[in-house]
Amino acid sequence: MANIKSQKKRNITNAKRAERNRAVRSEIKTRVKSASADGADDAALRAAVSRIDSAAAKGVIHKNAAARKKSRLMKKANAGA
């Protein structure tokens, strides 16, 4: 445990951010799964792409990782359509 006051504050901030980022990543996985399921509609696909974009913009995931996820999702959607 840190003894410096600023580091104690930083530890609390890091814990909050980690929890928020974990929730965002989990939501991305859920939306991608529902969008790539059989019989998924365009709304599910748009929601997944939108969530991936916003996570990349906020720095939760890297922009190249977001592009890769979107590419794979669209490839799967176009193959099924």
JOGI-V218567 format. One record per residue. N is the residue number from 1. SS is DSSP state (h for helix, s for strand, l for the rest). PSI is psi as a letter, one per 20 degrees, with the letter a starting at -180 (none if undefined). OMEGA is omega in whole degrees, 0 to 359 (none if undefined). Layout:
# JOGI-V218567
N&SS&PSI&OMEGA + N&SS&PSI&OMEGA
This chain:
# JOGI-V218567
1&l&q&183 + 2&l&q&176 + 3&l&h&184 + 4&l&p&185 + 5&h&g&181 + 6&h&h&179 + 7&h&h&176 + 8&h&g&178 + 9&h&g&180 + 10&h&h&178 + 11&h&g&179 + 12&h&g&179 + 13&h&g&180 + 14&h&h&179 + 15&h&g&178 + 16&h&g&180 + 17&h&g&180 + 18&h&g&179 + 19&h&g&179 + 20&h&g&180 + 21&h&h&178 + 22&h&h&179 + 23&h&g&180 + 24&h&g&179 + 25&h&h&179 + 26&h&g&179 + 27&h&h&178 + 28&h&g&180 + 29&h&g&181 + 30&h&g&181 + 31&h&h&178 + 32&h&g&180 + 33&h&g&180 + 34&h&h&180 + 35&h&h&182 + 36&l&j&178 + 37&l&q&178 + 38&l&p&179 + 39&l&j&179 + 40&l&q&181 + 41&l&r&181 + 42&h&h&182 + 43&h&g&179 + 44&h&h&179 + 45&h&g&178 + 46&h&h&180 + 47&h&g&180 + 48&h&g&180 + 49&h&g&179 + 50&h&g&181 + 51&h&h&177 + 52&h&g&180 + 53&h&g&182 + 54&h&h&178 + 55&h&h&179 + 56&h&h&180 + 57&h&h&181 + 58&h&i&177 + 59&l&j&178 + 60&l&g&174 + 61&l&q&181 + 62&l&q&183 + 63&h&h&178 + 64&h&h&176 + 65&h&h&178 + 66&h&g&180 + 67&h&g&179 + 68&h&g&180 + 69&h&g&180 + 70&h&g&180 + 71&h&g&180 + 72&h&h&180 + 73&h&g&180 + 74&h&h&178 + 75&h&g&180 + 76&h&g&180 + 77&h&g&181 + 78&h&h&178 + 79&h&h&180 + 80&h&h&184 + 81&l&none&none
